[in-house]
C-alpha cells in the first residue's frame, strides 16, 4: 500500500496512479464477498471505459458537464 501512496505523490492524480498500476499489470489487494464472507484477493487494476468512448454508459445526465439550466459547471456562482 505504501507503493500506491508513493506513486500517487509522484504522479499527482488518482487516475494516473490507477492507469500506471493497470499498464504495469500490478495486482492489488481487493476484498471480495464469497459465500457471505469477505476474502482478500489479489487482482490487477481494471480500467473503466473512457467517458468519450461509450455513449450508452456515459451519455446520461449524471455524467454530463452541463448543469440542468444548460450552462457549464464552472458557470455556477462560486465556481472557478
C-alpha positions, 0 to 999 in steps of 0.5 A, a space after each residue: 500500500 505504501 507503493 500506491 501512496 508513493 506513486 500517487 505523490 509522484 504522479 499527482 492524480 488518482 487516475 494516473 496512479 490507477 492507469 500506471 498500476 493497470 499498464 504495469 499489470 500490478 495486482 492489488 489487494 481487493 476484498 471480495 464477498 464469497 459465500 457471505 464472507 469477505 476474502 482478500 484477493 489479489 487482482 490487477 487494476 481494471 480500467 473503466 471505459 473512457 467517458 468519450 468512448 461509450 455513449 450508452 454508459 456515459 451519455 446520461 445526465 449524471 455524467 454530463 458537464 452541463 448543469 440542468 439550466 444548460 450552462 457549464 459547471 464552472 458557470 455556477 456562482 462560486 465556481 472557478 
